[in-house]
Amino acid sequence: MILNRAKEEPENQIERKLQTTRYKPEKKTAPVKAIREHCIECMGGRDNTGYKELIETCGSPECALFPFRFGANPYRSKMNLSDEERKARSHRAQRNIVMIS
């Protein structure tokens, strides 16, 4: 029995060490950011140098997450606001901040 225990302990130590040093993706609440984190993990994690370039040149365009790999929604249109609209929104936001404080 003592011999068997001696054989098991190094294996368990190696297994524990692998579990603690393994890349763990960051937890994200925004779905698009979580998709980005999935792409990072798919390319080997943050420990892999050059993971950003690997994501840019991703060879899986059939992947459902492919358009979202940069951490942004490509289908969301940008709002083109006039200067007046921008000032009105800024003023409204400042008023809301004062009310909250």
VEXSE-891908 format. One record per residue: residue in three letters; x, y, z of N, C-alpha, C, CB in turn. Coordinates in Angstrom, 2 decimals, m for minus. Last residue first. Glycine has a CB too. Layout:
<r resn="ALA" n_xx="X" n_yy="Y" n_zz="Z" ca_xx="X" ca_yy="Y" ca_zz="Z" c_xx="X" c_yy="Y" c_zz="Z" cb_xx="X" cb_yy="Y" cb_zz="Z"/>
...
***
This chain:
<r resn="SER" n_xx="m27.22" n_yy="62.54" n_zz="m7.29" ca_xx="m26.27" ca_yy="62.89" ca_zz="m6.23" c_xx="m26.92" c_yy="63.51" c_zz="m5.09" cb_xx="m25.22" cb_yy="63.78" cb_zz="m6.71"/>
<r resn="ILE" n_xx="m29.40" n_yy="62.47" n_zz="m9.02" ca_xx="m28.99" ca_yy="61.24" ca_zz="m8.33" c_xx="m28.10" c_yy="61.58" c_zz="m7.14" cb_xx="m28.26" cb_yy="60.29" cb_zz="m9.31"/>
<r resn="MET" n_xx="m29.47" n_yy="65.07" n_zz="m10.05" ca_xx="m30.64" ca_yy="64.54" ca_zz="m9.31" c_xx="m30.25" c_yy="63.32" c_zz="m8.49" cb_xx="m31.78" cb_yy="64.19" cb_zz="m10.28"/>
<r resn="VAL" n_xx="m27.01" n_yy="65.18" n_zz="m11.38" ca_xx="m27.25" ca_yy="66.07" ca_zz="m10.26" c_xx="m28.41" c_yy="65.57" c_zz="m9.42" cb_xx="m27.52" cb_yy="67.50" cb_zz="m10.75"/>
<r resn="ILE" n_xx="m27.53" n_yy="63.31" n_zz="m13.39" ca_xx="m26.44" ca_yy="63.06" ca_zz="m12.44" c_xx="m26.63" c_yy="63.92" c_zz="m11.19" cb_xx="m25.06" cb_yy="63.34" cb_zz="m13.08"/>
<r resn="ASN" n_xx="m29.56" n_yy="64.55" n_zz="m14.81" ca_xx="m29.84" ca_yy="63.29" ca_zz="m14.13" c_xx="m28.77" c_yy="62.97" c_zz="m13.10" cb_xx="m29.94" cb_yy="62.14" cb_zz="m15.14"/>
<r resn="ARG" n_xx="m28.15" n_yy="66.75" n_zz="m15.84" ca_xx="m29.27" ca_yy="66.97" ca_zz="m14.92" c_xx="m29.58" c_yy="65.71" c_zz="m14.13" cb_xx="m30.51" cb_yy="67.41" cb_zz="m15.70"/>
<r resn="GLN" n_xx="m26.38" n_yy="65.42" n_zz="m17.54" ca_xx="m25.85" ca_yy="66.19" ca_zz="m16.41" c_xx="m26.94" c_yy="66.46" c_zz="m15.37" cb_xx="m25.25" cb_yy="67.52" cb_zz="m16.89"/>
<r resn="ALA" n_xx="m28.20" n_yy="64.39" n_zz="m19.40" ca_xx="m27.39" ca_yy="63.48" ca_zz="m18.58" c_xx="m26.83" c_yy="64.20" c_zz="m17.36" cb_xx="m26.24" cb_yy="62.88" cb_zz="m19.42"/>
<r resn="ARG" n_xx="m29.18" n_yy="66.75" n_zz="m20.56" ca_xx="m30.09" ca_yy="65.84" ca_zz="m19.88" c_xx="m29.33" c_yy="64.89" c_zz="m18.95" cb_xx="m30.91" cb_yy="65.04" cb_zz="m20.91"/>
<r resn="HIS" n_xx="m26.83" n_yy="67.73" n_zz="m21.74" ca_xx="m27.50" ca_yy="68.53" ca_zz="m20.71" c_xx="m28.44" c_yy="67.64" c_zz="m19.88" cb_xx="m28.30" cb_yy="69.69" cb_zz="m21.36"/>
<r resn="SER" n_xx="m26.36" n_yy="65.69" n_zz="m23.59" ca_xx="m25.36" ca_yy="65.99" ca_zz="m22.57" c_xx="m26.01" c_yy="66.74" c_zz="m21.40" cb_xx="m24.20" cb_yy="66.81" cb_zz="m23.16"/>
<r resn="ARG" n_xx="m28.62" n_yy="65.93" n_zz="m25.21" ca_xx="m28.40" ca_yy="64.69" ca_zz="m24.45" c_xx="m27.39" c_yy="64.91" c_zz="m23.32" cb_xx="m27.89" cb_yy="63.56" cb_zz="m25.39"/>
<r resn="ALA" n_xx="m28.15" n_yy="68.50" n_zz="m26.25" ca_xx="m29.37" ca_yy="68.23" ca_zz="m25.49" c_xx="m29.20" c_yy="66.98" c_zz="m24.63" cb_xx="m30.58" cb_yy="68.07" cb_zz="m26.43"/>
<r resn="LYS" n_xx="m25.74" n_yy="68.12" n_zz="m27.63" ca_xx="m25.78" ca_yy="69.06" ca_zz="m26.51" c_xx="m27.00" c_yy="68.79" c_zz="m25.62" cb_xx="m25.81" cb_yy="70.51" cb_zz="m27.02"/>
<r resn="ARG" n_xx="m26.63" n_yy="66.28" n_zz="m29.60" ca_xx="m25.55" ca_yy="65.91" ca_zz="m28.68" c_xx="m25.57" c_yy="66.81" c_zz="m27.43" cb_xx="m24.19" cb_yy="66.02" cb_zz="m29.39"/>
<r resn="GLU" n_xx="m28.50" n_yy="67.82" n_zz="m30.97" ca_xx="m28.94" ca_yy="66.61" ca_zz="m30.26" c_xx="m27.90" c_yy="66.19" c_zz="m29.22" cb_xx="m29.20" cb_yy="65.47" cb_zz="m31.25"/>
<r resn="GLU" n_xx="m26.78" n_yy="69.79" n_zz="m32.02" ca_xx="m27.87" ca_yy="70.17" ca_zz="m31.13" c_xx="m28.34" c_yy="68.97" c_zz="m30.30" cb_xx="m29.04" cb_yy="70.75" cb_zz="m31.93"/>
<r resn="ASP" n_xx="m25.12" n_yy="68.30" n_zz="m33.72" ca_xx="m24.54" ca_yy="68.99" ca_zz="m32.56" c_xx="m25.61" c_yy="69.37" c_zz="m31.54" cb_xx="m23.79" cb_yy="70.24" cb_zz="m33.02"/>
<r resn="SER" n_xx="m26.75" n_yy="65.17" n_zz="m34.51" ca_xx="m26.35" ca_yy="66.54" ca_zz="m34.82" c_xx="m25.77" c_yy="67.16" c_zz="m33.56" cb_xx="m27.55" cb_yy="67.39" cb_zz="m35.37"/>
<r resn="LEU" n_xx="m25.63" n_yy="61.80" n_zz="m34.60" ca_xx="m26.34" ca_yy="62.88" ca_zz="m33.93" c_xx="m25.83" c_yy="64.23" c_zz="m34.40" cb_xx="m26.18" cb_yy="62.75" cb_zz="m32.41"/>
<r resn="ASN" n_xx="m25.85" n_yy="58.79" n_zz="m35.69" ca_xx="m25.33" ca_yy="60.05" ca_zz="m36.22" c_xx="m26.16" c_yy="61.19" c_zz="m35.64" cb_xx="m25.36" cb_yy="60.07" cb_zz="m37.79"/>
<r resn="MET" n_xx="m25.01" n_yy="55.83" n_zz="m34.13" ca_xx="m25.96" ca_yy="56.93" ca_zz="m34.17" c_xx="m25.26" c_yy="58.18" c_zz="m34.69" cb_xx="m26.59" cb_yy="57.19" cb_zz="m32.78"/>
<r resn="LYS" n_xx="m24.20" n_yy="52.82" n_zz="m35.86" ca_xx="m23.78" ca_yy="53.97" ca_zz="m35.07" c_xx="m24.81" c_yy="55.08" c_zz="m35.22" cb_xx="m22.37" cb_yy="54.46" cb_zz="m35.50"/>
<r resn="SER" n_xx="m25.79" n_yy="49.65" n_zz="m35.58" ca_xx="m25.48" ca_yy="50.85" ca_zz="m36.35" c_xx="m25.10" c_yy="51.99" c_zz="m35.40" cb_xx="m26.69" cb_yy="51.27" cb_zz="m37.22"/>
<r resn="ARG" n_xx="m24.66" n_yy="46.45" n_zz="m35.10" ca_xx="m25.22" ca_yy="47.61" ca_zz="m34.42" c_xx="m24.81" c_yy="48.86" c_zz="m35.19" cb_xx="m24.74" cb_yy="47.68" cb_zz="m32.94"/>
<r resn="TYR" n_xx="m23.31" n_yy="44.39" n_zz="m36.20" ca_xx="m24.62" ca_yy="44.70" ca_zz="m36.77" c_xx="m25.28" c_yy="45.90" c_zz="m36.13" cb_xx="m25.52" cb_yy="43.50" cb_zz="m36.65"/>
<r resn="PRO" n_xx="m21.02" n_yy="43.84" n_zz="m34.81" ca_xx="m20.87" ca_yy="44.45" ca_zz="m36.12" c_xx="m22.19" c_yy="44.88" c_zz="m36.74" cb_xx="m20.17" cb_yy="43.51" cb_zz="m37.05"/>
<r resn="ASN" n_xx="m20.36" n_yy="44.40" n_zz="m31.56" ca_xx="m21.45" ca_yy="43.90" ca_zz="m32.39" c_xx="m21.36" c_yy="44.58" c_zz="m33.76" cb_xx="m22.84" cb_yy="44.17" cb_zz="m31.71"/>
<r resn="ALA" n_xx="m17.11" n_yy="43.47" n_zz="m30.35" ca_xx="m18.10" ca_yy="44.49" ca_zz="m30.70" c_xx="m19.16" c_yy="43.86" c_zz="m31.59" cb_xx="m17.43" cb_yy="45.70" cb_zz="m31.41"/>
<r resn="GLY" n_xx="m15.01" n_yy="41.74" n_zz="m30.08" ca_xx="m15.61" ca_yy="42.29" ca_zz="m28.87" c_xx="m16.59" c_yy="43.41" c_zz="m29.14" cb_xx="m14.55" cb_yy="42.78" cb_zz="m27.95"/>
<r resn="PHE" n_xx="m14.09" n_yy="40.47" n_zz="m32.29" ca_xx="m13.33" ca_yy="41.64" ca_zz="m31.86" c_xx="m13.94" c_yy="42.31" c_zz="m30.62" cb_xx="m13.26" cb_yy="42.65" cb_zz="m32.98"/>
<r resn="ARG" n_xx="m15.89" n_yy="38.44" n_zz="m32.95" ca_xx="m14.62" ca_yy="38.07" ca_zz="m32.33" c_xx="m13.80" c_yy="39.26" c_zz="m31.84" cb_xx="m13.81" cb_yy="37.29" cb_zz="m33.30"/>
<r resn="PHE" n_xx="m18.32" n_yy="38.49" n_zz="m34.22" ca_xx="m18.24" ca_yy="39.16" ca_zz="m32.92" c_xx="m16.87" c_yy="39.02" c_zz="m32.27" cb_xx="m19.29" cb_yy="38.61" cb_zz="m31.99"/>
<r resn="PRO" n_xx="m18.27" n_yy="36.91" n_zz="m36.50" ca_xx="m18.40" ca_yy="38.36" ca_zz="m36.65" c_xx="m18.19" c_yy="39.14" c_zz="m35.35" cb_xx="m19.77" cb_yy="38.68" cb_zz="m37.20"/>
<r resn="PHE" n_xx="m17.95" n_yy="34.23" n_zz="m35.23" ca_xx="m16.91" ca_yy="34.87" ca_zz="m36.05" c_xx="m17.08" c_yy="36.38" c_zz="m36.18" cb_xx="m16.89" cb_yy="34.25" cb_zz="m37.42"/>
<r resn="LEU" n_xx="m19.79" n_yy="32.68" n_zz="m33.99" ca_xx="m19.29" ca_yy="33.83" ca_zz="m33.24" c_xx="m18.28" c_yy="34.65" c_zz="m34.03" cb_xx="m18.67" cb_yy="33.37" cb_zz="m31.94"/>
<r resn="ALA" n_xx="m20.28" n_yy="30.54" n_zz="m35.63" ca_xx="m21.38" ca_yy="31.48" ca_zz="m35.40" c_xx="m20.91" c_yy="32.75" c_zz="m34.70" cb_xx="m22.47" cb_yy="30.82" cb_zz="m34.58"/>
<r resn="CYS" n_xx="m17.84" n_yy="29.70" n_zz="m38.03" ca_xx="m18.20" ca_yy="29.79" ca_zz="m36.61" c_xx="m19.28" c_yy="30.85" c_zz="m36.44" cb_xx="m16.93" cb_yy="30.13" cb_zz="m35.73"/>
<r resn="GLU" n_xx="m16.96" n_yy="29.94" n_zz="m40.56" ca_xx="m18.24" ca_yy="29.26" ca_zz="m40.39" c_xx="m18.71" c_yy="29.26" c_zz="m38.93" cb_xx="m18.14" cb_yy="27.83" cb_zz="m40.89"/>
<r resn="PRO" n_xx="m14.43" n_yy="31.02" n_zz="m40.42" ca_xx="m15.54" ca_yy="31.93" ca_zz="m40.73" c_xx="m16.91" c_yy="31.27" c_zz="m40.61" cb_xx="m15.38" cb_yy="32.48" cb_zz="m42.13"/>
<r resn="SER" n_xx="m11.86" n_yy="30.27" n_zz="m39.03" ca_xx="m13.16" ca_yy="29.61" ca_zz="m38.87" c_xx="m14.31" c_yy="30.55" c_zz="m39.19" cb_xx="m13.31" cb_yy="29.06" cb_zz="m37.45"/>
<r resn="GLY" n_xx="m9.33" n_yy="31.33" n_zz="m38.78" ca_xx="m9.64" ca_yy="30.54" ca_zz="m39.97" c_xx="m10.96" c_yy="29.81" c_zz="m39.88" cb_xx="m8.55" cb_yy="29.56" cb_zz="m40.21"/>
<r resn="CYS" n_xx="m8.43" n_yy="34.56" n_zz="m37.81" ca_xx="m9.16" ca_yy="33.34" ca_zz="m37.47" c_xx="m9.58" c_yy="32.62" c_zz="m38.74" cb_xx="m10.40" cb_yy="33.67" cb_zz="m36.60"/>
<r resn="THR" n_xx="m6.80" n_yy="36.76" n_zz="m37.68" ca_xx="m6.67" ca_yy="35.87" ca_zz="m38.84" c_xx="m7.37" c_yy="34.54" c_zz="m38.60" cb_xx="m5.18" cb_yy="35.64" cb_zz="m39.17"/>
<r resn="GLU" n_xx="m7.48" n_yy="37.87" n_zz="m35.22" ca_xx="m7.69" ca_yy="38.64" ca_zz="m36.44" c_xx="m7.68" c_yy="37.76" c_zz="m37.68" cb_xx="m6.63" cb_yy="39.72" cb_zz="m36.57"/>
<r resn="ILE" n_xx="m6.62" n_yy="35.85" n_zz="m33.51" ca_xx="m8.05" ca_yy="36.13" ca_zz="m33.59" c_xx="m8.36" c_yy="36.92" c_zz="m34.87" cb_xx="m8.52" cb_yy="36.92" cb_zz="m32.35"/>
<r resn="LEU" n_xx="m3.87" n_yy="36.02" n_zz="m33.87" ca_xx="m4.55" ca_yy="34.78" ca_zz="m34.22" c_xx="m6.06" c_yy="35.00" c_zz="m34.36" cb_xx="m4.27" cb_yy="33.72" cb_zz="m33.16"/>
<r resn="GLU" n_xx="m3.38" n_yy="38.54" n_zz="m32.87" ca_xx="m3.17" ca_yy="38.32" ca_zz="m34.29" c_xx="m3.87" c_yy="37.04" c_zz="m34.74" cb_xx="m1.67" cb_yy="38.24" cb_zz="m34.61"/>
<r resn="LYS" n_xx="m3.93" n_yy="37.98" n_zz="m30.18" ca_xx="m4.71" ca_yy="39.00" ca_zz="m30.90" c_xx="m4.59" c_yy="38.82" c_zz="m32.40" cb_xx="m4.25" cb_yy="40.40" cb_zz="m30.50"/>
<r resn="TYR" n_xx="m2.04" n_yy="36.14" n_zz="m29.38" ca_xx="m3.42" ca_yy="35.69" ca_zz="m29.52" c_xx="m4.28" c_yy="36.69" c_zz="m30.26" cb_xx="m4.02" cb_yy="35.41" cb_zz="m28.16"/>
<r resn="GLY" n_xx="0.64" n_yy="36.57" n_zz="m28.93" ca_xx="0.15" ca_yy="36.73" ca_zz="m30.29" c_xx="m1.28" c_yy="36.27" c_zz="m30.47" cb_xx="1.03" cb_yy="35.99" cb_zz="m31.23"/>
<r resn="THR" n_xx="1.28" n_yy="34.14" n_zz="m26.51" ca_xx="1.67" ca_yy="35.42" ca_zz="m27.10" c_xx="1.18" c_yy="35.46" c_zz="m28.54" cb_xx="3.21" cb_yy="35.65" cb_zz="m27.02"/>
<r resn="ASN" n_xx="m0.90" n_yy="32.74" n_zz="m24.36" ca_xx="m0.36" ca_yy="32.53" ca_zz="m25.69" c_xx="m0.01" c_yy="33.88" c_zz="m26.31" cb_xx="m1.37" cb_yy="31.76" cb_zz="m26.58"/>
<r resn="ASP" n_xx="m2.24" n_yy="33.60" n_zz="m22.16" ca_xx="m0.84" ca_yy="33.21" ca_zz="m21.98" c_xx="m0.14" c_yy="33.00" c_zz="m23.32" cb_xx="m0.75" cb_yy="31.93" cb_zz="m21.16"/>
<r resn="ARG" n_xx="m4.81" n_yy="33.92" n_zz="m22.94" ca_xx="m3.99" ca_yy="35.13" ca_zz="m22.84" c_xx="m2.52" c_yy="34.81" c_zz="m22.63" cb_xx="m4.49" cb_yy="36.00" cb_zz="m21.71"/>
<r resn="GLY" n_xx="m5.68" n_yy="31.15" n_zz="m25.19" ca_xx="m5.69" ca_yy="31.93" ca_zz="m23.95" c_xx="m4.75" c_yy="33.12" c_zz="m23.98" cb_xx="m5.34" cb_yy="31.05" cb_zz="m22.80"/>
<r resn="GLY" n_xx="m5.98" n_yy="29.79" n_zz="m27.55" ca_xx="m4.91" ca_yy="29.39" ca_zz="m26.64" c_xx="m4.80" c_yy="30.20" c_zz="m25.38" cb_xx="m3.63" cb_yy="29.46" cb_zz="m27.34"/>
<r resn="MET" n_xx="m8.16" n_yy="30.47" n_zz="m29.03" ca_xx="m6.84" ca_yy="30.65" ca_zz="m29.64" c_xx="m5.69" c_yy="30.38" c_zz="m28.68" cb_xx="m6.72" cb_yy="32.06" cb_zz="m30.18"/>
<r resn="CYS" n_xx="m10.25" n_yy="30.12" n_zz="m27.26" ca_xx="m10.17" ca_yy="29.23" ca_zz="m28.42" c_xx="m8.79" c_yy="29.30" c_zz="m29.07" cb_xx="m11.25" cb_yy="29.59" cb_zz="m29.45"/>
<r resn="GLU" n_xx="m9.88" n_yy="32.30" n_zz="m25.57" ca_xx="m9.64" ca_yy="30.96" ca_zz="m25.06" c_xx="m9.47" c_yy="29.96" c_zz="m26.21" cb_xx="m10.79" cb_yy="30.52" cb_zz="m24.14"/>
<r resn="ILE" n_xx="m10.61" n_yy="34.31" n_zz="m27.35" ca_xx="m9.26" ca_yy="34.32" ca_zz="m26.77" c_xx="m8.92" c_yy="32.93" c_zz="m26.26" cb_xx="m9.15" cb_yy="35.36" cb_zz="m25.63"/>
<r resn="CYS" n_xx="m13.27" n_yy="33.61" n_zz="m27.78" ca_xx="m12.32" ca_yy="33.59" ca_zz="m28.91" c_xx="m10.88" c_yy="33.57" c_zz="m28.40" cb_xx="m12.55" cb_yy="34.81" cb_zz="m29.83"/>
<r resn="HIS" n_xx="m14.29" n_yy="34.09" n_zz="m25.22" ca_xx="m14.33" ca_yy="32.74" ca_zz="m25.78" c_xx="m13.33" c_yy="32.61" c_zz="m26.93" cb_xx="m15.77" cb_yy="32.39" cb_zz="m26.26"/>
<r resn="GLU" n_xx="m13.96" n_yy="36.84" n_zz="m25.11" ca_xx="m13.19" ca_yy="36.01" ca_zz="m24.18" c_xx="m13.17" c_yy="34.56" c_zz="m24.64" cb_xx="m13.78" cb_yy="36.11" cb_zz="m22.75"/>
<r resn="ARG" n_xx="m15.87" n_yy="37.55" n_zz="m27.01" ca_xx="m14.46" ca_yy="37.89" ca_zz="m27.22" c_xx="m13.57" c_yy="37.01" c_zz="m26.34" cb_xx="m14.20" cb_yy="39.39" cb_zz="m26.93"/>
<r resn="ILE" n_xx="m18.14" n_yy="36.72" n_zz="m25.64" ca_xx="m17.78" ca_yy="36.08" ca_zz="m26.91" c_xx="m16.32" c_yy="36.34" c_zz="m27.23" cb_xx="m18.68" cb_yy="36.59" cb_zz="m28.06"/>
<r resn="ALA" n_xx="m18.11" n_yy="38.52" n_zz="m23.56" ca_xx="m17.96" ca_yy="37.09" ca_zz="m23.25" c_xx="m17.59" c_yy="36.32" c_zz="m24.51" cb_xx="m19.27" cb_yy="36.53" cb_zz="m22.64"/>
<r resn="LYS" n_xx="m18.61" n_yy="40.85" n_zz="m24.96" ca_xx="m17.30" ca_yy="40.70" ca_zz="m24.30" c_xx="m17.05" c_yy="39.23" c_zz="m23.93" cb_xx="m17.23" cb_yy="41.60" cb_zz="m23.04"/>
<r resn="VAL" n_xx="m21.23" n_yy="40.34" n_zz="m25.71" ca_xx="m20.21" ca_yy="40.53" ca_zz="m26.75" c_xx="m18.81" c_yy="40.36" c_zz="m26.17" cb_xx="m20.36" cb_yy="41.92" cb_zz="m27.40"/>
<r resn="PRO" n_xx="m22.60" n_yy="40.18" n_zz="m23.19" ca_xx="m22.49" ca_yy="39.03" ca_zz="m24.09" c_xx="m21.39" c_yy="39.17" c_zz="m25.14" cb_xx="m23.80" cb_yy="38.82" cb_zz="m24.78"/>
<r resn="ALA" n_xx="m21.21" n_yy="41.38" n_zz="m20.21" ca_xx="m21.73" ca_yy="41.76" ca_zz="m21.52" c_xx="m21.54" c_yy="40.59" c_zz="m22.48" cb_xx="m21.02" cb_yy="43.05" cb_zz="m22.06"/>
<r resn="THR" n_xx="m19.82" n_yy="40.14" n_zz="m18.15" ca_xx="m21.27" ca_yy="40.20" ca_zz="m18.08" c_xx="m21.89" c_yy="40.58" c_zz="m19.42" cb_xx="m21.70" cb_yy="41.18" cb_zz="m17.01"/>
<r resn="LYS" n_xx="m17.14" n_yy="37.80" n_zz="m17.89" ca_xx="m17.69" ca_yy="39.02" ca_zz="m18.47" c_xx="m19.20" c_yy="38.99" c_zz="m18.38" cb_xx="m17.23" cb_yy="39.20" cb_zz="m19.93"/>
<r resn="LYS" n_xx="m14.38" n_yy="36.51" n_zz="m16.33" ca_xx="m15.84" ca_yy="36.48" ca_zz="m16.37" c_xx="m16.34" c_yy="37.83" c_zz="m16.86" cb_xx="m16.44" cb_yy="36.13" cb_zz="m14.98"/>
<r resn="GLU" n_xx="m11.56" n_yy="35.33" n_zz="m18.17" ca_xx="m12.17" ca_yy="36.33" ca_zz="m17.30" c_xx="m13.68" c_yy="36.24" c_zz="m17.43" cb_xx="m11.66" cb_yy="37.76" cb_zz="m17.66"/>
<r resn="PRO" n_xx="m10.50" n_yy="31.90" n_zz="m18.22" ca_xx="m11.03" ca_yy="33.09" ca_zz="m18.87" c_xx="m11.65" c_yy="34.05" c_zz="m17.86" cb_xx="m12.06" cb_yy="32.71" cb_zz="m19.92"/>
<r resn="LYS" n_xx="m7.56" n_yy="30.60" n_zz="m17.12" ca_xx="m8.95" ca_yy="30.73" ca_zz="m16.73" c_xx="m9.49" c_yy="32.01" c_zz="m17.36" cb_xx="m9.13" cb_yy="30.75" cb_zz="m15.18"/>
<r resn="TYR" n_xx="m5.07" n_yy="28.30" n_zz="m17.91" ca_xx="m5.68" ca_yy="29.59" ca_zz="m18.23" c_xx="m7.14" c_yy="29.58" c_zz="m17.83" cb_xx="m5.53" cb_yy="29.91" cb_zz="m19.74"/>
<r resn="ARG" n_xx="m3.60" n_yy="26.49" n_zz="m15.23" ca_xx="m4.37" ca_yy="26.51" ca_zz="m16.46" c_xx="m4.98" c_yy="27.89" c_zz="m16.66" cb_xx="m5.46" cb_yy="25.41" cb_zz="m16.45"/>
<r resn="THR" n_xx="m2.43" n_yy="26.29" n_zz="m12.79" ca_xx="m1.76" ca_yy="27.14" ca_zz="m13.76" c_xx="m2.53" c_yy="27.24" c_zz="m15.08" cb_xx="m0.37" cb_yy="26.62" cb_zz="m14.03"/>
<r resn="THR" n_xx="m4.06" n_yy="24.55" n_zz="m11.36" ca_xx="m3.88" ca_yy="25.90" ca_zz="m10.84" c_xx="m3.24" c_yy="26.82" c_zz="m11.88" cb_xx="m3.03" cb_yy="25.87" cb_zz="m9.59"/>
<r resn="GLN" n_xx="m3.98" n_yy="22.17" n_zz="m12.84" ca_xx="m5.26" ca_yy="22.83" ca_zz="m12.60" c_xx="m5.08" c_yy="24.26" c_zz="m12.14" cb_xx="m6.06" cb_yy="22.06" cb_zz="m11.59"/>
<r resn="LEU" n_xx="m1.29" n_yy="21.51" n_zz="m12.70" ca_xx="m1.89" ca_yy="21.83" ca_zz="m13.99" c_xx="m3.20" c_yy="22.57" c_zz="m13.82" cb_xx="m2.10" cb_yy="20.57" cb_zz="m14.82"/>
<r resn="LYS" n_xx="m1.11" n_yy="20.93" n_zz="m9.97" ca_xx="m0.33" ca_yy="22.03" ca_zz="m10.53" c_xx="m0.90" c_yy="22.47" c_zz="m11.88" cb_xx="1.15" cb_yy="21.64" cb_zz="m10.68"/>
<r resn="ARG" n_xx="m2.74" n_yy="18.68" n_zz="m9.79" ca_xx="m3.10" ca_yy="19.90" ca_zz="m9.07" c_xx="m2.38" c_yy="21.11" c_zz="m9.65" cb_xx="m2.77" cb_yy="19.77" cb_zz="m7.58"/>
<r resn="GLU" n_xx="m1.21" n_yy="16.91" n_zz="m11.37" ca_xx="m2.57" ca_yy="17.25" ca_zz="m11.77" c_xx="m3.03" c_yy="18.54" c_zz="m11.08" cb_xx="m3.53" cb_yy="16.10" cb_zz="m11.43"/>
<r resn="ILE" n_xx="1.10" n_yy="16.74" n_zz="m9.84" ca_xx="1.17" ca_yy="17.26" ca_zz="m11.20" c_xx="m0.21" c_yy="17.71" c_zz="m11.66" cb_xx="1.75" cb_yy="16.20" cb_zz="m12.18"/>
<r resn="GLN" n_xx="0.01" n_yy="15.57" n_zz="m7.55" ca_xx="0.67" ca_yy="16.88" ca_zz="m7.46" c_xx="0.76" c_yy="17.51" c_zz="m8.83" cb_xx="2.07" cb_yy="16.74" cb_zz="m6.86"/>
<r resn="ASN" n_xx="m0.91" n_yy="13.14" n_zz="m8.54" ca_xx="m1.86" ca_yy="14.10" ca_zz="m8.00" c_xx="m1.25" c_yy="15.49" c_zz="m7.91" cb_xx="m2.34" cb_yy="13.64" cb_zz="m6.63"/>
<r resn="GLU" n_xx="1.57" n_yy="12.00" n_zz="m9.22" ca_xx="0.56" ca_yy="12.23" ca_zz="m10.25" c_xx="m0.46" c_yy="13.26" c_zz="m9.79" cb_xx="m0.14" cb_yy="10.92" cb_zz="m10.62"/>
<r resn="PRO" n_xx="2.83" n_yy="11.81" n_zz="m6.70" ca_xx="3.38" ca_yy="12.69" ca_zz="m7.72" c_xx="2.37" c_yy="12.99" c_zz="m8.84" cb_xx="4.62" cb_yy="12.07" cb_zz="m8.31"/>
<r resn="GLU" n_xx="0.91" n_yy="9.98" n_zz="m5.38" ca_xx="1.14" ca_yy="11.35" ca_zz="m4.94" c_xx="1.77" c_yy="12.23" c_zz="m6.00" cb_xx="2.01" cb_yy="11.34" cb_zz="m3.72"/>
<r resn="GLU" n_xx="0.97" n_yy="7.41" n_zz="m6.49" ca_xx="m0.17" ca_yy="8.28" ca_zz="m6.73" c_xx="0.12" c_yy="9.74" c_zz="m6.39" cb_xx="m1.36" cb_yy="7.79" cb_zz="m5.92"/>
<r resn="LYS" n_xx="3.32" n_yy="6.24" n_zz="m5.58" ca_xx="3.13" ca_yy="6.41" ca_zz="m7.02" c_xx="2.01" c_yy="7.40" c_zz="m7.31" cb_xx="2.82" cb_yy="5.06" cb_zz="m7.69"/>
<r resn="ALA" n_xx="2.87" n_yy="6.17" n_zz="m2.87" ca_xx="4.01" ca_yy="6.94" ca_zz="m3.37" c_xx="3.87" c_yy="7.18" c_zz="m4.86" cb_xx="5.33" cb_yy="6.20" cb_zz="m3.08"/>
<r resn="ARG" n_xx="0.74" n_yy="4.41" n_zz="m2.77" ca_xx="0.55" ca_yy="5.80" ca_zz="m2.36" c_xx="1.66" c_yy="6.68" c_zz="m2.91" cb_xx="0.49" cb_yy="5.92" cb_zz="m0.83"/>
<r resn="ASN" n_xx="2.02" n_yy="2.03" n_zz="m3.51" ca_xx="0.96" ca_yy="2.59" ca_zz="m4.35" c_xx="0.72" c_yy="4.06" c_zz="m4.03" cb_xx="m0.32" cb_yy="1.79" cb_zz="m4.18"/>
<r resn="LEU" n_xx="3.72" n_yy="1.69" n_zz="m1.31" ca_xx="4.28" ca_yy="1.89" ca_zz="m2.65" c_xx="3.24" c_yy="2.51" c_zz="m3.59" cb_xx="4.78" cb_yy="0.56" cb_zz="m3.23"/>
<r resn="ILE" n_xx="1.91" n_yy="1.26" n_zz="0.72" ca_xx="2.78" ca_yy="2.43" ca_zz="0.79" c_xx="3.37" c_yy="2.72" c_zz="m0.59" cb_xx="3.89" cb_yy="2.22" cb_zz="1.83"/>
<r resn="MET" n_xx="0.80" n_yy="m1.20" n_zz="0.00" ca_xx="0.00" ca_yy="0.00" ca_zz="0.00" c_xx="0.84" c_yy="1.26" c_zz="0.00" cb_xx="m0.91" cb_yy="0.00" cb_zz="1.18"/>
***
